[in-house]
Amino acid sequence: MKSISFFFVLAFFLVATTSLFAQDGEQVIVKISNIPANQGKVMLTTENGKYYGMADATSSTVDIILDNVPDGKYTVYVFHDANGNYIMDKEGEIPIEYCATEHIDVNENNRLFAITLVNVREKVNEKHGNR
């Protein structure tokens, strides 16, 4: 009988501590669009790297789901890793892979975000009159 009582006390303790350490958050869905090719990965992270995800680049738009994200403001970095080397390739300081940076405000009414990737190299060239 003592072992059964001990088991119930242990089980209750484990359930209670698990809920104490559980993160207070829900899923966040980020719809990434303007993916230029159906190859490689689309990678996403927040500024501190605490929340991150990736998806295969199988179409011009993909969804990345982040789990257990508490309400708050985040800076999100996204890029299309076309060659699968898991880093954003650059020429000097200019990204050559499509990318985006967005500030999002996660709250109970706002857990779905849309981010459009841009070709930064093309924008820089346009700004400087190069094509």
GULUMGU-888546 format. One record per residue: residue number from 0; residue in three letters; chain; x, y, z of N, C-alpha, C, O, CB in turn. Coordinates in nm, 4 decimals, always signed. Last residue first. Glycine has a CB too. Layout:
% residues N
num; residu; chaine; neast; nnorth; nup; caeast; canorth; caup; ceast; cnorth; cup; oeast; onorth; oup; cbeast; cbnorth; cbup
NUM; ala; A; X; Y; Z; X; Y; Z; X; Y; Z; X; Y; Z; X; Y; Z
...
This chain:
% residues 131
num; residu; chaine; neast; nnorth; nup; caeast; canorth; caup; ceast; cnorth; cup; oeast; onorth; oup; cbeast; cbnorth; cbup
130; arg; A; +2.2189; +4.7507; -6.3309; +2.1245; +4.6438; -6.3650; +2.1957; +4.5209; -6.4020; +2.1326; +4.4201; -6.4339; +2.0337; +4.6840; -6.4764
129; asn; A; +2.2453; +5.0414; -6.1307; +2.3074; +4.9244; -6.1944; +2.1996; +4.8237; -6.2291; +2.0984; +4.8151; -6.1596; +2.4146; +4.8599; -6.1020
128; gly; A; +2.1542; +5.2531; -5.9796; +2.1479; +5.2645; -6.1249; +2.2149; +5.1507; -6.1987; +2.2393; +5.1619; -6.3188; +2.2095; +5.3920; -6.1673
127; his; A; +2.1363; +5.2153; -5.7121; +2.2617; +5.2722; -5.7617; +2.2668; +5.2804; -5.9144; +2.3714; +5.3110; -5.9717; +2.3785; +5.1900; -5.7117
126; lys; A; +1.8869; +5.1004; -5.6898; +1.9137; +5.2246; -5.6178; +2.0382; +5.2951; -5.6718; +2.0446; +5.4180; -5.6765; +1.9303; +5.1963; -5.4685
125; glu; A; +1.9242; +4.8651; -5.8309; +1.8314; +4.9650; -5.8812; +1.8600; +5.1010; -5.8189; +1.8574; +5.2036; -5.8869; +1.6871; +4.9228; -5.8534
124; asn; A; +2.1042; +4.7323; -5.6558; +2.1471; +4.7665; -5.7916; +2.0560; +4.8745; -5.8524; +2.1053; +4.9659; -5.9186; +2.1475; +4.6403; -5.8810
123; val; A; +1.9379; +4.6977; -5.4345; +2.0587; +4.7791; -5.4213; +2.1066; +4.8231; -5.5589; +2.1455; +4.9384; -5.5771; +2.1701; +4.7009; -5.3477
122; lys; A; +1.7438; +4.5259; -5.5464; +1.7046; +4.6573; -5.4948; +1.8250; +4.7503; -5.4811; +1.8153; +4.8689; -5.5127; +1.6347; +4.6423; -5.3596
121; glu; A; +1.9034; +4.3004; -5.6050; +1.8350; +4.3732; -5.7130; +1.7951; +4.5139; -5.6686; +1.8106; +4.6099; -5.7441; +1.7103; +4.2956; -5.7590
120; arg; A; +1.9777; +4.2258; -5.3442; +2.0808; +4.2607; -5.4430; +2.0202; +4.3410; -5.5580; +2.0795; +4.4389; -5.6033; +2.1493; +4.1331; -5.4974
119; val; A; +1.7321; +4.1556; -5.2293; +1.8030; +4.2738; -5.1815; +1.9070; +4.3186; -5.2835; +1.9224; +4.4385; -5.3066; +1.8699; +4.2455; -5.0461
118; asn; A; +1.4477; +4.0440; -5.3118; +1.5801; +4.0293; -5.3706; +1.6578; +4.1568; -5.3376; +1.6495; +4.2551; -5.4112; +1.5724; +4.0041; -5.5269
117; val; A; +1.2374; +3.9353; -5.0413; +1.2787; +4.0324; -5.1421; +1.4195; +3.9992; -5.1915; +1.4985; +3.9353; -5.1221; +1.2736; +4.1764; -5.0849
116; leu; A; +0.9472; +3.7623; -4.9201; +1.0913; +3.7693; -4.9419; +1.1217; +3.8704; -5.0521; +1.0423; +3.8890; -5.1443; +1.1484; +3.6298; -4.9784
115; thr; A; +0.6933; +3.8594; -4.7077; +0.7314; +3.8469; -4.8477; +0.8826; +3.8623; -4.8600; +0.9394; +3.9623; -4.8161; +0.6578; +3.9521; -4.9350
114; ile; A; +0.4973; +3.7188; -4.4585; +0.6244; +3.7846; -4.4885; +0.6591; +3.7549; -4.6338; +0.6547; +3.6399; -4.6775; +0.7389; +3.7365; -4.3917
113; ala; A; +0.2270; +3.7220; -4.2424; +0.2701; +3.7041; -4.3810; +0.3978; +3.7841; -4.4027; +0.4049; +3.9024; -4.3692; +0.1588; +3.7483; -4.4815
112; phe; A; +0.1030; +3.5481; -3.9549; +0.1781; +3.6577; -4.0145; +0.2171; +3.6217; -4.1568; +0.2379; +3.5045; -4.1884; +0.3030; +3.6906; -3.9308
111; leu; A; -0.0990; +3.4821; -3.6837; -0.0769; +3.4487; -3.8243; -0.0121; +3.5697; -3.8911; -0.0654; +3.6805; -3.8850; -0.2116; +3.4087; -3.8963
110; arg; A; -0.1766; +3.5644; -3.4412; -0.0802; +3.4547; -3.4428; -0.0542; +3.4045; -3.5842; +0.0050; +3.2983; -3.6034; -0.1294; +3.3403; -3.3556
109; asn; A; -0.3512; +3.7691; -3.2633; -0.2630; +3.7827; -3.3782; -0.1538; +3.6769; -3.3734; -0.0506; +3.6966; -3.3094; -0.2013; +3.9232; -3.3831
108; asn; A; -0.4871; +3.7571; -3.0284; -0.5658; +3.7835; -3.1492; -0.4820; +3.7862; -3.2757; -0.5361; +3.8037; -3.3849; -0.6381; +3.9140; -3.1352
107; glu; A; -0.2902; +3.7188; -2.8363; -0.3969; +3.6185; -2.8479; -0.4812; +3.6373; -2.9738; -0.5413; +3.5410; -3.0214; -0.4869; +3.6240; -2.7254
106; asn; A; +0.0102; +3.8174; -3.0160; -0.0832; +3.8249; -2.9048; -0.1978; +3.7284; -2.9298; -0.2020; +3.6629; -3.0340; -0.1357; +3.9694; -2.8856
105; val; A; +0.3084; +3.9373; -3.1453; +0.2299; +3.8168; -3.1187; +0.1401; +3.8417; -2.9983; +0.1872; +3.8818; -2.8919; +0.3223; +3.6939; -3.0944
104; asp; A; +0.4132; +4.1393; -3.3742; +0.3576; +4.1539; -3.2399; +0.2619; +4.0377; -3.2171; +0.1482; +4.0398; -3.2640; +0.2850; +4.2925; -3.2217
103; ile; A; +0.7163; +4.1594; -3.5642; +0.5810; +4.1090; -3.5424; +0.5415; +4.1270; -3.3964; +0.6264; +4.1295; -3.3072; +0.5707; +3.9604; -3.5831
102; his; A; +0.9154; +4.2878; -3.8118; +0.8825; +4.2993; -3.6696; +0.7385; +4.2542; -3.6539; +0.6490; +4.3044; -3.7220; +0.9033; +4.4466; -3.6158
101; glu; A; +1.1253; +4.1220; -4.0484; +0.9959; +4.1793; -4.0099; +0.9866; +4.1872; -3.8584; +1.0426; +4.1044; -3.7865; +0.8785; +4.0954; -4.0672
100; thr; A; +1.3290; +4.0834; -4.3234; +1.3287; +4.1061; -4.1794; +1.1973; +4.1747; -4.1460; +1.1617; +4.2746; -4.2085; +1.4528; +4.1920; -4.1328
99; ala; A; +1.4136; +3.8519; -4.5840; +1.3287; +3.9571; -4.5267; +1.3513; +3.9639; -4.3766; +1.3872; +3.8654; -4.3120; +1.1783; +3.9314; -4.5582
98; cys; A; +1.5467; +3.7333; -4.9023; +1.5366; +3.7367; -4.7571; +1.4405; +3.8473; -4.7132; +1.3927; +3.9259; -4.7950; +1.6755; +3.7573; -4.6938
97; tyr; A; +1.7139; +3.5517; -5.1566; +1.5968; +3.6290; -5.1169; +1.5802; +3.6200; -4.9651; +1.5973; +3.5133; -4.9062; +1.4688; +3.5780; -5.1899
96; glu; A; +2.0688; +3.5762; -5.1676; +1.9498; +3.4925; -5.1586; +1.8345; +3.5803; -5.1092; +1.8552; +3.6721; -5.0298; +1.9732; +3.3693; -5.0629
95; ile; A; +2.2619; +3.7592; -5.1440; +2.2294; +3.7200; -5.2809; +2.1117; +3.6223; -5.2835; +2.0608; +3.5895; -5.3908; +2.3519; +3.6572; -5.3488
94; pro; A; +2.3045; +4.0417; -4.9325; +2.2532; +3.9053; -4.9508; +2.2232; +3.8776; -5.0975; +2.1663; +3.9618; -5.1671; +2.1267; +3.8834; -4.8663
93; ile; A; +2.5973; +4.2263; -4.9065; +2.4659; +4.2223; -4.9715; +2.4201; +4.0779; -4.9895; +2.4889; +3.9992; -5.0546; +2.4704; +4.2946; -5.1082
92; glu; A; +2.8540; +4.2534; -4.8229; +2.7507; +4.2608; -4.7191; +2.6094; +4.2467; -4.7749; +2.5122; +4.2541; -4.6998; +2.7624; +4.3917; -4.6444
91; gly; A; +2.9937; +4.0412; -5.0488; +3.0279; +4.1470; -4.9541; +2.9262; +4.1443; -4.8410; +2.9138; +4.0439; -4.7710; +3.0310; +4.2872; -5.0237
90; glu; A; +2.7307; +3.8676; -5.1244; +2.8431; +3.9252; -5.1977; +2.8826; +4.0477; -5.1177; +2.8113; +4.1481; -5.1191; +2.8063; +3.9610; -5.3496
89; lys; A; +2.6139; +3.5816; -4.9367; +2.6261; +3.7252; -4.9615; +2.7398; +3.7523; -5.0586; +2.8321; +3.6722; -5.0734; +2.6489; +3.8016; -4.8299
88; asp; A; +2.3840; +3.3366; -4.8168; +2.4984; +3.3727; -4.8991; +2.4947; +3.5210; -4.9325; +2.3882; +3.5790; -4.9538; +2.5013; +3.2890; -5.0274
87; met; A; +2.2993; +3.2298; -4.5122; +2.2558; +3.3242; -4.6134; +2.3795; +3.3711; -4.6896; +2.4676; +3.4365; -4.6339; +2.1785; +3.4448; -4.5498
86; ile; A; +2.3277; +2.8738; -4.4629; +2.3695; +3.0108; -4.4327; +2.3177; +3.1021; -4.5438; +2.2951; +3.0572; -4.6562; +2.5259; +3.0213; -4.4191
85; tyr; A; +2.2666; +2.6155; -4.5459; +2.2218; +2.6605; -4.4134; +2.2805; +2.7947; -4.3686; +2.2825; +2.8250; -4.2493; +2.2565; +2.5563; -4.3118
84; asn; A; +2.2982; +2.5272; -4.8006; +2.4183; +2.5288; -4.7167; +2.3923; +2.5841; -4.5764; +2.4853; +2.5981; -4.4971; +2.5264; +2.6106; -4.7839
83; gly; A; +2.1020; +2.5114; -5.0054; +2.1015; +2.4158; -4.8950; +2.2256; +2.4147; -4.8086; +2.2571; +2.3121; -4.7483; +2.0815; +2.2818; -4.9481
82; asn; A; +2.0644; +2.6949; -5.2066; +2.1663; +2.5920; -5.2277; +2.1813; +2.4955; -5.1097; +2.2659; +2.4062; -5.1144; +2.2986; +2.6576; -5.2551
81; ala; A; +1.8596; +2.8626; -5.1087; +1.8421; +2.7919; -5.2351; +1.9413; +2.6777; -5.2536; +1.9063; +2.5743; -5.3104; +1.8550; +2.8883; -5.3494
80; asp; A; +1.7176; +2.9563; -4.8567; +1.8481; +2.8908; -4.8689; +1.8442; +2.8013; -4.9926; +1.8276; +2.6798; -4.9822; +1.8835; +2.8077; -4.7394
79; his; A; +1.5590; +3.2404; -4.8149; +1.5481; +3.1214; -4.8983; +1.6887; +3.0678; -4.9198; +1.7687; +3.1271; -4.9922; +1.4770; +3.1525; -5.0350
78; phe; A; +1.5006; +3.3675; -4.4805; +1.5682; +3.3668; -4.6107; +1.5456; +3.2347; -4.6818; +1.5172; +3.1321; -4.6199; +1.7187; +3.3925; -4.5941
77; val; A; +1.4075; +3.5871; -4.2167; +1.3717; +3.4758; -4.3045; +1.4591; +3.4835; -4.4292; +1.4885; +3.5925; -4.4783; +1.2192; +3.4791; -4.3420
76; tyr; A; +1.3702; +3.6968; -3.8882; +1.4582; +3.6939; -4.0048; +1.4257; +3.5689; -4.0859; +1.4175; +3.4588; -4.0315; +1.6092; +3.6962; -3.9626
75; val; A; +1.1817; +3.9017; -3.6771; +1.1901; +3.7737; -3.7466; +1.2783; +3.7901; -3.8706; +1.2628; +3.8851; -3.9473; +1.0481; +3.7218; -3.7858
74; thr; A; +1.1543; +4.0278; -3.3605; +1.2102; +4.0545; -3.4919; +1.2345; +3.9193; -3.5557; +1.2993; +3.8325; -3.4972; +1.3423; +4.1405; -3.4841
73; tyr; A; +0.8616; +4.0502; -3.1562; +0.9770; +3.9762; -3.2051; +1.0254; +4.0346; -3.3374; +0.9457; +4.0849; -3.4166; +0.9426; +3.8275; -3.2216
72; lys; A; +0.6726; +4.0994; -2.8656; +0.7218; +4.1573; -2.9907; +0.8515; +4.0885; -3.0284; +0.9403; +4.0703; -2.9451; +0.7424; +4.3110; -2.9778
71; gly; A; +0.4251; +3.8669; -2.7337; +0.5381; +3.9582; -2.7264; +0.5751; +4.0104; -2.8635; +0.5169; +3.9711; -2.9646; +0.6573; +3.8901; -2.6628
70; asp; A; +0.3123; +3.5561; -2.6047; +0.2822; +3.6899; -2.6543; +0.4046; +3.7781; -2.6373; +0.4784; +3.7661; -2.5395; +0.1602; +3.7506; -2.5809
69; pro; A; +0.5232; +3.2679; -2.6716; +0.4428; +3.3547; -2.5852; +0.4143; +3.4883; -2.6534; +0.4833; +3.5278; -2.7473; +0.5143; +3.3780; -2.4510
68; val; A; +0.5102; +2.9879; -2.8616; +0.5586; +3.1263; -2.8678; +0.4697; +3.2128; -2.7795; +0.3515; +3.2294; -2.8096; +0.5599; +3.1798; -3.0152
67; asn; A; +0.4846; +2.7057; -2.9153; +0.5053; +2.7607; -2.7805; +0.5655; +2.9011; -2.7797; +0.6601; +2.9288; -2.7060; +0.5945; +2.6689; -2.7020
66; asp; A; +0.6194; +2.6678; -3.2478; +0.5434; +2.6205; -3.1327; +0.5812; +2.6952; -3.0055; +0.6941; +2.7416; -2.9900; +0.5650; +2.4716; -3.1134
65; leu; A; +0.5752; +2.7866; -3.5712; +0.6581; +2.7947; -3.4511; +0.5713; +2.7558; -3.3325; +0.4600; +2.8064; -3.3187; +0.7193; +2.9383; -3.4322
64; ile; A; +0.5630; +2.6893; -3.9014; +0.4912; +2.6913; -3.7745; +0.5915; +2.6910; -3.6605; +0.6809; +2.6066; -3.6542; +0.3947; +2.5707; -3.7629
63; ile; A; +0.5560; +2.8273; -4.2167; +0.6454; +2.7788; -4.1108; +0.5710; +2.7977; -3.9793; +0.5223; +2.9067; -3.9490; +0.7854; +2.8554; -4.1106
62; asp; A; +0.4395; +2.7692; -4.5427; +0.4072; +2.8043; -4.4043; +0.5137; +2.7462; -4.3125; +0.5560; +2.6316; -4.3281; +0.2657; +2.7525; -4.3646
61; val; A; +0.5246; +2.9110; -4.8634; +0.5262; +2.8021; -4.7652; +0.4848; +2.8577; -4.6290; +0.4941; +2.9779; -4.6040; +0.6677; +2.7352; -4.7574
60; thr; A; +0.5136; +2.9795; -5.2094; +0.4668; +3.0164; -5.0750; +0.4729; +2.8935; -4.9856; +0.4318; +2.7846; -5.0259; +0.3215; +3.0747; -5.0792
59; ser; A; +0.6034; +2.8657; -5.4369; +0.6391; +3.0066; -5.4169; +0.5937; +3.0594; -5.2810; +0.6302; +3.1701; -5.2416; +0.5786; +3.0918; -5.5273
58; ser; A; +0.7168; +2.5397; -5.3253; +0.6334; +2.6277; -5.4070; +0.6734; +2.7719; -5.3774; +0.7669; +2.7965; -5.3012; +0.4805; +2.6044; -5.3788
57; thr; A; +0.9011; +2.4150; -5.1709; +0.8320; +2.3331; -5.2705; +0.7375; +2.4133; -5.3585; +0.6838; +2.3606; -5.4559; +0.7554; +2.2238; -5.2021
56; ala; A; +1.1374; +2.4346; -4.9767; +1.0882; +2.5323; -5.0735; +1.0251; +2.4562; -5.1900; +1.0879; +2.4359; -5.2939; +1.2036; +2.6268; -5.1232
55; asp; A; +1.0697; +2.3009; -4.6588; +1.1205; +2.2785; -4.7933; +1.0580; +2.3816; -4.8863; +0.9392; +2.4119; -4.8754; +1.0902; +2.1336; -4.8418
54; ala; A; +1.1238; +2.5102; -4.3743; +1.0337; +2.4327; -4.4597; +1.1033; +2.4101; -4.5927; +1.1864; +2.4907; -4.6345; +0.8961; +2.5053; -4.4795
53; met; A; +1.1958; +2.5784; -4.0292; +1.2294; +2.5765; -4.1705; +1.1293; +2.4892; -4.2436; +1.0600; +2.4065; -4.1842; +1.3737; +2.5258; -4.1929
52; gly; A; +1.2421; +2.7847; -3.7361; +1.1792; +2.6792; -3.8124; +1.2265; +2.6838; -3.9561; +1.2893; +2.7805; -3.9994; +1.0274; +2.6905; -3.8055
51; tyr; A; +1.2602; +2.9144; -3.4007; +1.3097; +2.8988; -3.5364; +1.2360; +2.7847; -3.6047; +1.1757; +2.6995; -3.5394; +1.4616; +2.8738; -3.5369
50; tyr; A; +1.3260; +3.0968; -3.1143; +1.2207; +3.0357; -3.1960; +1.2708; +3.0306; -3.3391; +1.3183; +3.1308; -3.3926; +1.0854; +3.1154; -3.1861
49; lys; A; +1.5703; +3.1902; -3.0237; +1.4917; +3.1025; -2.9374; +1.3832; +3.0293; -3.0154; +1.3521; +2.9138; -2.9864; +1.4290; +3.1827; -2.8244
48; gly; A; +1.7206; +3.3750; -3.1564; +1.7347; +3.2355; -3.1959; +1.6523; +3.1383; -3.1138; +1.6630; +3.0170; -3.1320; +1.8764; +3.1965; -3.1877
47; asn; A; +1.6738; +3.6375; -3.1161; +1.7563; +3.5705; -3.0156; +1.7766; +3.4222; -3.0461; +1.8425; +3.3516; -2.9697; +1.6934; +3.5862; -2.8788
46; glu; A; +1.5131; +3.7098; -3.3351; +1.6403; +3.7783; -3.3108; +1.7297; +3.7080; -3.2101; +1.8520; +3.7190; -3.2193; +1.6140; +3.9173; -3.2636
45; thr; A; +1.3957; +3.4007; -3.4866; +1.3752; +3.5276; -3.4182; +1.5113; +3.5839; -3.3806; +1.6129; +3.5154; -3.3923; +1.2845; +3.5106; -3.2922
44; thr; A; +1.4098; +3.2566; -3.8167; +1.4494; +3.2619; -3.6761; +1.4092; +3.3964; -3.6175; +1.3909; +3.4940; -3.6903; +1.6021; +3.2385; -3.6602
43; leu; A; +1.3772; +3.0404; -4.0950; +1.3242; +3.1513; -4.0162; +1.3773; +3.1416; -3.8744; +1.3887; +3.0325; -3.8185; +1.1693; +3.1514; -4.0169
42; met; A; +1.4239; +2.9326; -4.4313; +1.4646; +2.9282; -4.2915; +1.4203; +3.0553; -4.2201; +1.4251; +3.1644; -4.2770; +1.6171; +2.9099; -4.2796
41; val; A; +1.3460; +2.7161; -4.6797; +1.3151; +2.8496; -4.6312; +1.3389; +2.8432; -4.4812; +1.2815; +2.7592; -4.4119; +1.1662; +2.8951; -4.6673
40; lys; A; +1.5677; +2.5272; -4.8934; +1.4864; +2.5441; -4.7732; +1.4529; +2.6914; -4.7534; +1.5223; +2.7797; -4.8038; +1.5594; +2.4882; -4.6491
39; gly; A; +1.5802; +2.3830; -5.2253; +1.6392; +2.4297; -5.1007; +1.5385; +2.4403; -4.9882; +1.4366; +2.3712; -4.9876; +1.7042; +2.5621; -5.1217
38; gln; A; +1.3409; +2.4838; -5.4737; +1.4569; +2.4057; -5.4303; +1.5093; +2.4637; -5.3007; +1.4854; +2.5805; -5.2699; +1.5681; +2.4045; -5.5388
37; asn; A; +1.1762; +2.6381; -5.6549; +1.1284; +2.5227; -5.5783; +1.2454; +2.4299; -5.5451; +1.2472; +2.3131; -5.5839; +1.0191; +2.4458; -5.6573
36; ala; A; +1.2422; +2.9901; -5.6233; +1.2664; +2.8595; -5.6859; +1.2165; +2.7491; -5.5945; +1.2147; +2.7640; -5.4723; +1.4168; +2.8398; -5.7173
35; pro; A; +1.1714; +3.2291; -5.4867; +1.2004; +3.2332; -5.6301; +1.2196; +3.0978; -5.6991; +1.2137; +3.0910; -5.8219; +1.3214; +3.3130; -5.6509
34; ile; A; +0.9020; +3.3101; -5.2938; +1.0165; +3.2184; -5.2962; +1.0494; +3.1953; -5.4437; +0.9645; +3.1470; -5.5186; +0.9852; +3.0809; -5.2201
33; asn; A; +0.6895; +3.4751; -5.2207; +0.7893; +3.5226; -5.3160; +0.9183; +3.4404; -5.3093; +1.0286; +3.4943; -5.3181; +0.8202; +3.6697; -5.2902
32; ser; A; +0.6143; +3.4205; -4.8654; +0.5844; +3.4233; -5.0091; +0.7011; +3.4819; -5.0874; +0.7980; +3.5315; -5.0300; +0.4566; +3.5046; -5.0363
31; ile; A; +0.5290; +3.2518; -4.5764; +0.6404; +3.3121; -4.6491; +0.6077; +3.3051; -4.7981; +0.5771; +3.1981; -4.8509; +0.7766; +3.2395; -4.6168
30; lys; A; +0.3432; +3.2783; -4.2980; +0.3300; +3.2473; -4.4401; +0.4377; +3.3246; -4.5146; +0.4377; +3.4477; -4.5156; +0.1868; +3.2826; -4.4941
29; val; A; +0.3703; +3.1487; -3.9862; +0.4264; +3.2524; -4.0714; +0.4180; +3.2041; -4.2153; +0.4774; +3.1024; -4.2512; +0.5739; +3.2861; -4.0313
28; ile; A; +0.1954; +3.0950; -3.6934; +0.2110; +3.0517; -3.8321; +0.2609; +3.1706; -3.9125; +0.2028; +3.2790; -3.9083; +0.0766; +2.9959; -3.8907
27; val; A; +0.2506; +2.9904; -3.3695; +0.2521; +3.1059; -3.4580; +0.2760; +3.0503; -3.5983; +0.3657; +2.9687; -3.6192; +0.3632; +3.2126; -3.4159
26; gln; A; +0.0941; +2.8221; -3.0966; +0.1564; +2.8230; -3.2273; +0.1475; +2.9597; -3.2942; +0.0505; +3.0335; -3.2773; +0.0929; +2.7187; -3.3151
25; glu; A; +0.1421; +2.9604; -2.7664; +0.0738; +2.8780; -2.8640; +0.1488; +2.8859; -2.9952; +0.2542; +2.9489; -3.0041; -0.0730; +2.9218; -2.8813
24; gly; A; +0.2574; +2.9640; -2.4247; +0.2471; +3.0129; -2.5606; +0.1756; +2.9136; -2.6486; +0.1518; +2.7989; -2.6108; +0.3836; +3.0430; -2.6165
23; asp; A; +0.4444; +2.9287; -2.1730; +0.3119; +2.9847; -2.1909; +0.3034; +3.0432; -2.3303; +0.3383; +3.1592; -2.3516; +0.2806; +3.0917; -2.0834
22; gln; A; +0.6127; +2.6211; -2.1254; +0.6121; +2.7569; -2.1783; +0.4691; +2.8011; -2.2002; +0.3834; +2.7224; -2.2404; +0.6927; +2.7662; -2.3096
21; ala; A; +0.6251; +2.4476; -1.8184; +0.5753; +2.4559; -1.9554; +0.5759; +2.6016; -2.0001; +0.5439; +2.6924; -1.9234; +0.4327; +2.3952; -1.9667
20; phe; A; +0.6860; +2.4344; -1.5534; +0.7937; +2.4679; -1.6447; +0.7493; +2.4745; -1.7901; +0.8309; +2.5048; -1.8772; +0.9038; +2.3685; -1.6308
19; leu; A; +0.4435; +2.3660; -1.4331; +0.5139; +2.4862; -1.3884; +0.6188; +2.5311; -1.4885; +0.6395; +2.6510; -1.5075; +0.5790; +2.4618; -1.2538
18; ser; A; +0.3789; +2.1253; -1.5494; +0.2982; +2.2418; -1.5844; +0.3641; +2.3714; -1.5385; +0.3423; +2.4762; -1.5993; +0.1592; +2.2297; -1.5234
17; thr; A; +0.5750; +1.9669; -1.4274; +0.5733; +1.9807; -1.5727; +0.4926; +2.1029; -1.6125; +0.5341; +2.1774; -1.7013; +0.5157; +1.8544; -1.6391
16; thr; A; +0.5002; +1.9752; -1.1599; +0.6215; +2.0458; -1.2012; +0.6281; +2.0611; -1.3524; +0.6824; +2.1603; -1.4010; +0.7453; +1.9723; -1.1510
15; ala; A; +0.2580; +1.8258; -1.1698; +0.2589; +1.9636; -1.1194; +0.3831; +2.0380; -1.1657; +0.3729; +2.1535; -1.2070; +0.2513; +1.9649; -0.9664
14; val; A; +0.3449; +1.5763; -1.2655; +0.2456; +1.6538; -1.3409; +0.2488; +1.7994; -1.2976; +0.2426; +1.8884; -1.3824; +0.1040; +1.5953; -1.3215
13; leu; A; +0.5213; +1.5025; -1.0546; +0.5694; +1.5158; -1.1923; +0.4738; +1.5990; -1.2770; +0.5186; +1.6846; -1.3532; +0.5882; +1.3781; -1.2555
12; phe; A; +0.3444; +1.4953; -0.8330; +0.4578; +1.5872; -0.8335; +0.5085; +1.6096; -0.9755; +0.5362; +1.7233; -1.0136; +0.5706; +1.5337; -0.7447
11; phe; A; +0.1737; +1.2844; -0.9095; +0.1195; +1.4187; -0.8902; +0.2315; +1.5221; -0.8959; +0.2146; +1.6269; -0.9581; +0.0443; +1.4283; -0.7558
10; ala; A; +0.3615; +1.0722; -0.9117; +0.2908; +1.1095; -1.0345; +0.2350; +1.2508; -1.0236; +0.2471; +1.3293; -1.1177; +0.1773; +1.0098; -1.0640
9; leu; A; +0.4319; +1.0674; -0.6364; +0.5325; +1.0930; -0.7384; +0.4675; +1.1387; -0.8688; +0.5141; +1.2347; -0.9302; +0.6172; +0.9677; -0.7623
8; val; A; +0.1838; +1.0014; -0.5257; +0.2492; +1.1266; -0.4865; +0.3542; +1.1647; -0.5920; +0.3635; +1.2809; -0.6316; +0.3152; +1.1129; -0.3452
7; phe; A; +0.1433; +0.7506; -0.6459; +0.0497; +0.8599; -0.6713; +0.1094; +0.9956; -0.6345; +0.0875; +1.0941; -0.7051; -0.0792; +0.8374; -0.5936
6; phe; A; +0.3657; +0.6062; -0.5402; +0.3497; +0.6226; -0.6844; +0.2568; +0.7390; -0.7152; +0.2880; +0.8196; -0.8029; +0.2959; +0.4938; -0.7476
5; phe; A; +0.3075; +0.6090; -0.2663; +0.4267; +0.6762; -0.3134; +0.4160; +0.7036; -0.4636; +0.4529; +0.8117; -0.5096; +0.5515; +0.5921; -0.2822
4; ser; A; +0.0793; +0.4479; -0.2695; +0.0697; +0.5877; -0.2259; +0.1896; +0.6675; -0.2767; +0.1745; +0.7800; -0.3243; +0.0612; +0.5963; -0.0715
3; ile; A; +0.1994; +0.2103; -0.3543; +0.0931; +0.2713; -0.4351; +0.0783; +0.4183; -0.3981; +0.0661; +0.5037; -0.4859; -0.0415; +0.1966; -0.4151
2; ser; A; +0.3750; +0.1589; -0.1432; +0.4306; +0.1805; -0.2768; +0.3262; +0.2439; -0.3696; +0.3624; +0.3241; -0.4556; +0.4810; +0.0472; -0.3363
1; lys; A; +0.2018; +0.1201; +0.0728; +0.2907; +0.2352; +0.0749; +0.3447; +0.2641; -0.0647; +0.3593; +0.3805; -0.1020; +0.4059; +0.2119; +0.1728
0; met; A; +0.0819; -0.1189; +0.0000; +0.0000; +0.0000; +0.0000; +0.0866; +0.1258; +0.0000; +0.0522; +0.2256; -0.0632; -0.0934; -0.0004; +0.1201
